[in-house]
Amino acid sequence: MKLNITVLLLVFSLTFGFAQQYPPVSDGSPSVEKTASDIANAYDKELSMTAKQKALFKLKVEDYLIRKRKIEAQFEGREELAALTEMQAQETLDMNDILTRIQMQVYKKVKPQIQPLKIVEQ
C-alpha cells in the first residue's frame, strides 16, 4: 500500500513538474533568438523582470516572432496589418501569464516603441 502511494506521488510530482515548464521554441534560426533576446532586454530595462520572467518572456517573444514571419510571408497590405494587429493583441494577452499587474501596465505603455506595427502605405 505504501509503495502504491509513493509511486502515485512520484508520478504526480513529475507530471506537474514537467507541465510547469514552457516548451522550447525553435525554428532553426539564430536570428530569431538574437532578436527575441534584444527585445527581452529592451523590455527588461523598463519592467525589471525576474530571471524566470525574462526567460519565459524571451521564449514567448520567440514564438511570436516566428508567427510574425509566417504572417509576413503569407499576407500583404491591409490583410497583413490586420493579422499582425490580431497577433500583437494575443501576444499582449499571453504576457499576462508572465508579468505582474504593474509590469503589464508598463508593458502596454512601452510596447508601441519597442515593437511597433508596420505602416501600410496607401
C-alpha positions in Angstrom: 0.0 0.0 0.0 2.8 2.4 0.9 4.5 1.5 -2.4 1.4 2.4 -4.4 1.1 5.8 -2.6 4.8 6.5 -3.2 4.5 5.7 -6.9 1.4 7.8 -7.3 3.1 10.8 -5.5 6.2 10.4 -7.7 4.1 10.2 -10.9 2.1 13.3 -9.9 5.1 15.3 -8.9 6.9 14.5 -12.2 3.8 15.2 -14.3 3.2 18.6 -12.6 6.9 19.5 -12.7 7.1 19.0 -16.5 3.7 20.7 -17.1 5.0 23.9 -15.5 7.8 24.4 -18.0 7.3 26.5 -21.1 8.0 24.4 -24.2 11.2 25.4 -26.1 10.6 27.3 -29.3 12.9 26.9 -32.2 12.7 27.5 -35.9 16.4 26.7 -36.5 17.2 30.4 -37.0 19.7 32.1 -34.7 18.5 35.5 -35.8 15.1 34.9 -34.2 16.7 34.0 -30.9 19.0 37.1 -31.1 16.1 39.4 -32.0 14.0 37.9 -29.1 16.9 38.4 -26.7 17.3 42.0 -27.8 13.5 42.7 -27.4 13.5 41.0 -24.0 16.5 43.1 -22.9 14.7 46.3 -24.0 11.6 45.4 -22.1 13.7 44.3 -19.0 15.1 47.8 -18.8 11.6 49.1 -18.4 10.0 46.2 -16.5 12.7 44.9 -14.2 11.7 41.3 -14.7 13.0 38.4 -12.6 15.3 35.9 -14.2 12.4 33.4 -14.6 10.1 36.1 -16.0 12.8 37.2 -18.5 13.4 33.6 -19.7 9.7 32.9 -20.2 9.2 36.4 -21.8 12.0 35.7 -24.3 10.5 32.3 -25.2 7.1 33.9 -25.7 8.7 36.6 -27.9 10.5 34.0 -30.0 7.2 32.2 -30.5 5.5 35.4 -31.7 8.5 36.4 -33.9 8.1 33.1 -35.7 4.4 33.8 -36.1 5.1 37.2 -37.4 7.4 35.9 -40.1 4.7 33.4 -41.2 2.1 36.2 -41.4 4.5 38.5 -43.3 5.2 35.7 -45.8 1.5 34.8 -46.2 -0.2 38.2 -46.4 0.3 41.7 -47.8 -1.1 45.2 -47.2 -4.2 45.5 -45.1 -4.6 41.8 -44.6 -1.0 41.6 -43.2 -1.6 44.6 -40.9 -4.9 43.1 -39.6 -3.2 39.7 -38.9 -0.3 41.4 -37.2 -2.6 43.6 -35.1 -4.5 40.5 -34.0 -1.3 38.7 -33.3 0.0 41.6 -31.2 -3.2 41.7 -29.2 -2.9 37.9 -28.5 0.8 38.4 -27.5 -0.2 41.1 -25.0 -2.8 38.8 -23.5 -0.3 36.0 -23.2 2.1 38.3 -21.4 -0.5 38.5 -18.6 0.7 35.0 -17.6 4.3 36.1 -17.2 4.2 39.7 -15.9 2.7 41.2 -12.8 -0.2 43.7 -13.0 2.2 46.7 -12.6 4.6 45.3 -15.2 1.7 44.8 -17.6 0.7 48.5 -17.3 4.3 49.5 -18.2 4.5 46.8 -20.9 1.4 48.1 -22.7 2.8 51.6 -22.5 6.2 50.9 -24.0 5.2 48.2 -26.4 4.5 50.6 -29.3 8.0 52.0 -29.0 9.8 48.6 -28.7 7.6 46.6 -31.1 5.9 49.0 -33.5 3.5 47.7 -36.1 4.1 48.2 -39.8 2.5 51.2 -41.5 0.5 50.4 -44.6 1.1 52.8 -47.4 -2.0 53.8 -49.5 
